[in-house]
């Protein structure tokens, strides 16, 4: 079994090898499925994508248009935590920490306990719901502090691994949405 850093490098390379057109097409398919999977929730935390992640912007814009409360994280580098903000317009995002689009100048604070469902970015995953992130544990800390939230990973099917090494603090996903399927974990 590969260790996390080796697996992370392999899966990042696999994801980056996709052409922008293919990535955009697959992202649209994932966004459609995400809308179905989150339909019952009112307060949904998502992520604003950076290349070459699944582009969740159409999903976020649809949620806003539907009148849902959409929450995006703001990365707190010093404390390795996520500060949460409601987003009312995707035009209010600016490139921030780790080149992630964040609502830093239009922040509307919201408590993590209000979040009902979270859509997480991932570098990789396995069928047991283990998520391989970027390695800093920001989302793991958020999920540990908010255990009741529904956890949905968004990834391309090419990001699947046979087995993602998991430690006690790693939080498993409830489901993973790819362009091909919805994997219930």
N, C-alpha and C positions, 0 to 999 in steps of 0.2 A: 504493500500500500504506500502511495506517495504521501509525503508530509504536506502540510497545508501550503507552505510557501512554494514548493515545487508544483503542486496541483494548481495553485493560483496562477502561476506563470503560464502553465500549459493552457488553462482555460481562458485566460486573458488573450493569449495569442490566437486561440481558436475563434474567439468572439471578434477580435480585431481584423481577422482575415475575411470577414464578410464584407461585401461591397455595400456602400451607403444605400444604394437602391434596394437591395435585398433586405438590409436591416430595417429600412423604412417600411417596406411591405410587411415584414414579419411583425414589426412594432404595431402597425395598424390592426393586425389580427389579434395580437395580445391585448390591445386596448379594448377592442370589442368584447372579448371574454372578461376582462376586468370589470367593465361596466355591468355585465350580467352578474358577476360574482359579488359585487358590492352594492347591488340595487337596494337591498333591505336596510342598509346603514345610512344614518344621517350625517355622522361626523367621521370623515375618512382622511387618514393621513397617507400621503403619497410622497413621492420624491420627484424633484425636478431633475431630469437626466443630464448627464454629461456624456460626450462621445466616449466609447461606442456602446453605451448602455441602451436598454430598451427605451425607446422614446415614449414617455408617458404623457407628454404635453396634450395630445388629443383627448386622452382620458381625463386629465385634470380640467381641461376646458369644458368638456361635456358635463362633468360633475358640477362645476360652477354654474353653467347654464341651467342645470336641473335644480338649482337652489340648494345644493348640499353644502355643508360646511367642510371646506377643504383645508387641510392642515399640511404645512410643509416644515421640515426641520431646518434649523440654523445650527451649523456645527460650532460647538464650543471647544476649540482646540485645547485650551488650557486644562479643562476639566474632563475632556473626553466624553462629553455628554451632548445631548441635542436639546436646543431651546426650540419651542414650538410656536408657530405663527399661523394664523388663519390667512389664506390668500384669497383675495376677491377678484384679482385680475392678473393674468400671467405677464402682463406688461410691467408689473412691479418687481420682477425678478432681475437680479444683477449677479454677475459672476463673482463668486466669493471664495471661501476656503476650499482648497483642493479643486478649484475651477467649477464648483457646484453652483448652479443658479439658486439664489436664496432671496427671500423677501426682506433683506436687511434694512432698507430705507422705508419700507411700508409695513413694518412689523405690527401685528395685532396678536399679542400674547394669548395663549390658551393653555390650559392645564392638560397634561397627558392623560389624566383620568377621564377626560371627556371623549377621548378617541375611542371609537367602537371597532374600527378596522384599520389595519395598516398594510400598505403595499410597499414591499421592500425591494431595493436593488440587490442584485447578487452577482458574484463572479462565477459561482457554480453551485450545484445542488446535487443531491441524490434522491432516490425514490422514497427514502425514509423521512424526508423532510429536513435533512441537515442542509444548512445554508453555509456557503463559503462567501464571506464578505471580503472587504479590503484589508481586514486584519486589525483594525483599531478598536473594535468592540462597541462603537457608538450605539448601534441598534440593539445589541445584546443588553446593554445597560438600560436602554429605554424599555425593552420588552420585560426585563426582570422587574422593573419598577411598575409596570402596567400589565400584570399577568392575564387579565381577562380579555385583552384585545384579540380580535381575529387576525391571524398572521398569514398574509398572502405574498409569496415571492414571485417576482416577475423576471423571466429569463428566456433566452432563446433556447430551443431544444439542444443546440450544439454545446450548451454549457453544462449539460448533464454529465456527471461522473459516476462511475460504478459505486464508489464509496467516498464520502467526504469525512475526513477524520473529525470527530466531535469530542469536545470536552464537557465537563459538568456544567460550565457556565454558558455553553452554546444553546440557544433557544431554537427548537425545531419549528418549522413552518406548519400551518394547518393545511395549506395547499400551495401548489406551485402552478403558475399559469405560463404556458409557452404558446408559440404559434400553432402547435400541433394538438395540444391537449391540456386538460386541467387535471393535475395529479393531486389526488386527495391523500394526505399523509396520515 
